[in-house]
Amino acid sequence: MYGYFGQYRDFLTRTLLVQSKTGDPIALSDTANGTFYSVPVNIQDKVKTYGFGIGLDYRLPYNFIVSANASSDNLTDVPDGFVSFFNAPKYRFNGSIANTGFGAGKKFGFNVTYRWQDAFYYQGDFASGDVPAFHVLDAQISMKLPKSKSIIKLGANNLLNQYYYNAIGNAQIGGLYYMSFGYNLY
């Protein structure tokens, strides 16, 4: 478990400026007639950050393990018109259940993890916008091969193939399915 609080003076941010291509007055929203610049500046006011994290792993009988963790990160008091690039969701959560050895000879194992991330406003020079919350399910099964001290794994990140993105301008992330063989591991 952890918690933190920080307070910054002269916090480094960026502000967007636009230069008119025609010499006429222009608004930040006029992308056709202006050249944009992102200028680093320091904020004179105090900017605060705070957050926490907590996790728990619990071993159960018969090689079962349950675990969960949650965390939060926040940045406050950034004046309007400044870009902090503090691109972190306010809340995140993971929960899982696993077994390291069951069945004949305790050769089989599995892990199932649920991941959730809160929505947040992404700020960047390239683009800014809302990143929606998402939740995914990861899963993996394994089989030990005792004679060669090896493990075969079959698994998936984002098992249900629910597309999401974690930053504005990034590609969407779908399911990743894999099979692996590890030799001489134990």
Secondary structure as the mmCIF struct_conf table of DSSP 4:
data_model
#
loop_
_struct_conf.conf_type_id
_struct_conf.id
_struct_conf.beg_label_comp_id
_struct_conf.beg_label_asym_id
_struct_conf.beg_label_seq_id
_struct_conf.end_label_comp_id
_struct_conf.end_label_asym_id
_struct_conf.end_label_seq_id
STRN STRN1 TYR A 2 TYR A 8
BEND BEND1 ARG A 9 ASP A 10
STRN STRN2 PHE A 11 SER A 20
BEND BEND2 LYS A 21 ASP A 24
TURN_TY1_P TURN_TY1_P1 LEU A 28 SER A 29
BEND BEND3 ALA A 32 ASN A 33
STRN STRN3 GLY A 34 ILE A 43
BEND BEND4 GLN A 44 ASP A 45
STRN STRN4 VAL A 47 ARG A 59
HELX_RH_3T_P HELX_RH_3T_P1 PRO A 61 ASN A 63
STRN STRN5 PHE A 64 THR A 76
HELX_LH_PP_P HELX_LH_PP_P1 VAL A 78 PRO A 79
TURN_TY1_P TURN_TY1_P2 ASP A 80 GLY A 81
STRN STRN6 VAL A 83 VAL A 83
BEND BEND5 LYS A 90 LYS A 90
STRN STRN7 TYR A 91 PHE A 102
BEND BEND6 GLY A 103 GLY A 103
HELX_RH_3T_P HELX_RH_3T_P2 ALA A 104 LYS A 106
STRN STRN8 PHE A 108 GLN A 117
STRN STRN9 PHE A 120 TYR A 122
BEND BEND7 ASP A 125 PHE A 126
STRN STRN10 GLY A 129 VAL A 131
HELX_LH_PP_P HELX_LH_PP_P2 PRO A 132 ALA A 133
STRN STRN11 PHE A 134 LEU A 145
HELX_RH_3T_P HELX_RH_3T_P3 PRO A 146 SER A 148
TURN_TY1_P TURN_TY1_P3 LYS A 149 LYS A 149
STRN STRN12 SER A 150 ASN A 157
BEND BEND8 ASN A 158 ASN A 158
TURN_TY1_P TURN_TY1_P4 LEU A 159 LEU A 160
STRN STRN13 TYR A 164 TYR A 164
BEND BEND9 ASN A 166 ALA A 167
TURN_TY1_P TURN_TY1_P5 ILE A 168 GLY A 169
HELX_LH_PP_P HELX_LH_PP_P3 ASN A 170 GLN A 172
STRN STRN14 ILE A 173 ILE A 173
STRN STRN15 LEU A 176 GLY A 182
BEND BEND10 ASN A 184 ASN A 184
#
